[in-house]
C-alpha cells in the first residue's frame, strides 16, 4: 500500500532508527500528540511542565535545550512575518520532521552556548497524488511567532517544553503553521551519533568542486573522496571554510605553503545544503546491505543516535523494511524555504521568509495548483 511505502521511506530517512526501537528496548522515544499540536496552533495552554507523562524508555531529551535572550523591539514585526501565514495544503501529503541537534558549544556565537539545540530542521515531503518527494530544509534562524507565548523567536527556539506542549509538539506546530502541512511523525538525532553511523559504512563519499579545508578539522580535495564520520561532520558544520588558490605546495619538511582563501558566502544556508547532501549520501549507502544480518548489525549502531515519537507505526515499517531497502534517490528534490537575512536591533542575524510557502511549493511543483 502507498501509505506503508511512505512510512518505509521515512524509516530510511532517519536511517533505520525506528527499527532499532522495535528490536532494542532501550531505544529512546518521545511523546507526540497530534491533539496537543492542534491545541498549540489554536493557542490552547495544556500545562505540561509539571508531571508530564513519560514512557519507560524515554530519556529527558529537553533538559539541556538552549534558551537565548528574548527578541524584543523588532520594528514592523507584523509586516516582517506576514509571509509566515500560508494556506493549508490539502493534497494527499505524507510529511515527517527530522530534527538534528548539535551539543557542541560555539564560542563564536553569542546566542548559542553549551547544550542541545535544533540545528537541523528537515521536512520529509511526499505527495502521493503527483508522486513528488522532497527534503525541505528550514534554516534554524528563521524568525517566527511562538504560538504559545506570542513572543518572536528563531524557529529552533521552539524546540522546548512550555505550558502548551513538549519540544516535539511545539516545533511541529511551528513548522505546520509555517508550511500549511500537517506532520505525521517526528524523529531527532544528534550529530555525534552520526559519526558512528558513517563509520559503520566505512565512510561516505563527498564530492566538491574546489579543494577546501578548515584548519586541522578537515581537508577535501577537488573531486570525490571517501571520508570518515569525523571529517564528514566537520565539513557539514564548517563556518570558516577555506579554498585552495592555485596548486598545492608542500615543502621538504611537509609544511603546507599553499595559498588559501576564505570561501565566499559560507553561511547557515550553505550548511543546510551540506546537511541535505549528507542525508542523501547516507540514504544511497542503504542499497549496499546484502543480508538481513548486516542490517541488524547496522541498527545496533543507532540505538543511542535517534529519538522517535511513540506514535510512529514501527510494526508496519519493520515488516517490509528489508524489501524496501533500496529507493530511487533521483526523484527526491532538495529544497530550502525562501528566506532573506535580517539584522535585529542588537546586531543578531536572523532570517525572514521572502515568499509564501504555498507559492514556493507550487513553483517547485510539489503540489497541484
N, C-alpha and C positions, 0 to 999 in steps of 0.2 A: 504494500500500500504506500501511497505517496507520503502520508504522514509519518510512517515508520522510516521512510528513506531520509527525510529531513532530520528526524531525531538522530539517525545514524551520522549524518553529515556534521551535525553539531558535536556529536560524540567524538568524531575525528578532530574537529576544530579545537577542542580542549584536550587533544592528544590522549584520548582514551582514559581520561581521569574518572569518568563516570563508571566505567567497567571496574576500575580499581576499588571504587566504593562498594560495589557488589561483592567483589572477591576478597577484599580485605576489610574487616570490621572497623579498623581504626581510621579509615579514610574520612576526612573531615567533611561535614555538611553544614549548611546554614539554612535557617528558616527563610521562606519566601512565600508570602501570602498575597495572592492577586487581589483579594478584597481590601487588604491594607493598602496596596498600591493605589487602588481606585479611591480609597478614602483620602490618601495623601493628595492626590490630584484634585480632590474636592475640598481640600483644606480642613479635613477632619482630624482632630487630635485623639490618638488612641492610648497614650501614656504607656510606653513600653520600657521606659528607663528602669523601672523598679520591678523586678520579678519577671523579666521576660522569659518565656519558656525556651529551654534549650534541649536539643536531643542529646542522647547519651554519648555520642561520638562527635559532638561539636565543640570545637575549641573557641574561646572568646577571641575572635579574629579582629575585633574592632577596638580593643582597649588601647592600642598604640596608634590609632588614626591621628594624623596631623591636623591640628586646628591652626589656621593662620589668622592674623589680625583682621578684624572686620573691614569690609569695603564700604566706605561711607563717603558722603558728599560727592556723588557722581552726578555731574550736571546732565540734565535732559535724559535721565536714565530710561524713562519710558520709551523715548524715541530710539535710544540705542538698542533696546531689547525688543523692539516692535516686531522684528523678523523672527523672534523666537516663537511667535504664535503661528501655528500652521494647522491646516485642515487635517482631520484624521484620514489615514489611508486605509480604505476598507477593502482593498484587494485581498485575494487569498494568500496572505503573507504569513510565513513562519519566521519568527525573529528570536534571536538569542543574544545575550550580552556577555562579553568576555572582558573581565577586569584584570589588569596586571598591576601589581604593587611592587614598588622598589623600596626596600627597607634601609638602603644606604643613606647616610647623611650627605648633603650637598652644601659644603661651606660657602660656595659661591652664590647661593641663592638665599636671599634674606628671608623669604617667606617659608622656606622648607627646611626643617631640621630633622634630626634623627627620628625615625619612626616609620609608619606604614602609610602609604598614600596611593590613590588610584592614578598611576602614571600612564596607564594604557586603558583606553575605553574603545572597544571594537564591537560593532553591531554586526552580527551574522544575519544576513537578509536573504530570504529565499521566497521568491514569488512563484508559486506553483502554476498560476494561471498562464504566465508567459514564459515559464522556465528560465527565470533570470535569478542568478545568485550573485551576491556581493559581500565583501567585507568593507564596512563603512567605519572609518575611524572618526572619533570625536575628540579633538585636542583637549587635554586636561585643563587648559587655561580659558576655555570658552566660558563667557560670562552668562549666568542665568539668575533667575529669581528662585530663592529657596521656597518651595511650595508649602513648607510647614511654618517657617518663621517670617517669611516675607522679605528676608534680607537678600541683598545682592551678593553673589559669591561665584567663584570659579566652579565649574561643574564637578571637578574632582572632590571638592569640599563637601558635596552632598553624600559622599560615601561614608556616612557615620550615623550612629543612632541619634534620635531626638525624640520628642514627645509624640511623633507621628508614626515612626516605624524604625526598623533597623537599617543598617547601612545598605544592604542589598535592595530593600524595598524603596529606600529614598532615592538611590541613584537610578533605579529602574523607572521610578515615577518621573524623575528629571528628564531622562532620555525619551520616555514615552511622550512627554509634553513637547519636547524639542522637535521630535520627528513625526509625531502623529501615528506612531506604530506601537501596537501592543506587543510587549515582550513576554514570551512564554517561559523562558528559563534563564538563569544566570550562573556563571562559573567564574571563579577567580583563581589567580595563580601568583606566585612570587618569582621574581627574576632569578634569584639564586638557584631555585629549584630547576629552572630551565637549563642550567649548566649540566646537571645530571642527565636530563633528557637528551641534550645534544651529544654529550659524550657517550651515551648509550648507543647512539647511532655511529659512533666513531667519528663524530664531527659532521658538519654540513657544508655545502658548497656556497660560497659567497662570490659574486661577480661584481667588479667595479670598473668604471671606465678610466680611472686615473689611480696611480699609486698613492696611497694615503696612510696616515698614521695619527696617533695621539700619544705623544711621549713614549713610555715603555708599555702602555696598555695594549696596543695592537699596531701592526703594520700589515696592510694588504697590498699586494702587487696588482698592477693593471691586468685585467683579465679575470679568470676564475681560479679559485683555490679552495681546498677543503680545510676548514679551521675547527678548533676545539670549542667547547662551550664558553670558556672564559673569553677568548678572542671575539667570538660572535656577539656576546653580550656587551663587551666593552665597545665594540663598533656600534651596536644599537644605541648605547647610552651616550655616546660621544657628543660633546658640545663644542669641543675645540679641535676639530679635525683639521689636519694639515695635508696639503697635496704636494707631490714632488714636482719641482721645476727642472726640466731638462733630464739629464741622465743621472743615475745614482752613482755617487763617488764614495768608495771605501778606501781609506788609506792603508798603509802597510801594517799599522797597528790594529786594524779592524774598526777604526772610528769612522762614523758616517759624516763626511764632509759635504754632503749634498745640500742643495738649496731647497728649503721647504717654505711654503706659504700657507697661511690660514685659509681654509676653504671658505669661499663666499656663501652667504645665505644658509649657514648652518643654524637651524632653529628647532623648536619643538615640532614644527611641521615636517622637517627633514627626518627627525627621529621617528615620527609616525610612519613615514614611508619605509624606514628600515625595519620597524616593528612588523609592518604588514609583510614585508619581504621575508622576514624570519619565520612568520607563521606559515606562509606559503611553502617555503623550503622544507619546514618540518612536515607539512602535510605530504609533500612529494616523497618523503622517506618511507611513508607507511606501506607503499606498494612493495617494499623490499622484504617484508615478512614472508617467509617461505613455509612456516608451520605455526600451528596454534601455540606450541610450546615457546617459540620465540616471542610471540605476542604476550604471553603470560610473563616472561622474563622482563619484557619492557615495562609492563604495567607495574611491576614491583618498584620501579624507579619513580613512579608517580604518586606513591602513597601519601607523601607529605608535601606535594607540589600544588595540587589543586583542591579547592573547596567548591563543592557543588550544592545547589539547592535541593532540599528534600523532596520537592515535588516533581523532579525530573524522572521520567519513566525509564529507569535503568534496566528493567527486565526485558522490555521490548528491544532496547538498544543492544544489549549484550547478546540476545538470542540470534541476531543476524549480523553482528559486528564483523565476524570473520569473513562472511560472504561479501561484505561491503568495504573491505579494507583498501580497495583502490577506487579513486574518484577521478573524474576529469577536471583538472585544475584550470584548464584554459578558459573555461566558461565562468570562472569566479572573478568578477570585476573588483578591482581595488580602488576605493574612493575615500576622500576626506571631505567632511562637510565644509561648505564655503565660509571662510572667516576672513576678517581683516584685523590688523593689530590696533590696539588702543592703549594709551598710557593714562593710568589713573593719576589723581592729584598728587599722590605720594610717590610717584615715579614707578610704581609697579606696572609691568607689562601684562596685558590680558588680550583676549581675542573676542571679537563680537561677530555674530553672523552677518554676512553681507548678502545673503539670499535666503529666501524661504525654503524650508526643506522639501515641501511638496513640489515646488517648481524644480528644485535640484533633482529630486527623484524622477520627475517627468523628463527633464532634459537628458538624464543619463539612462533613459529607457528602463528604469526599474519598475515602473508601474504604467498601466494604460491611462491615457488621458481621459 
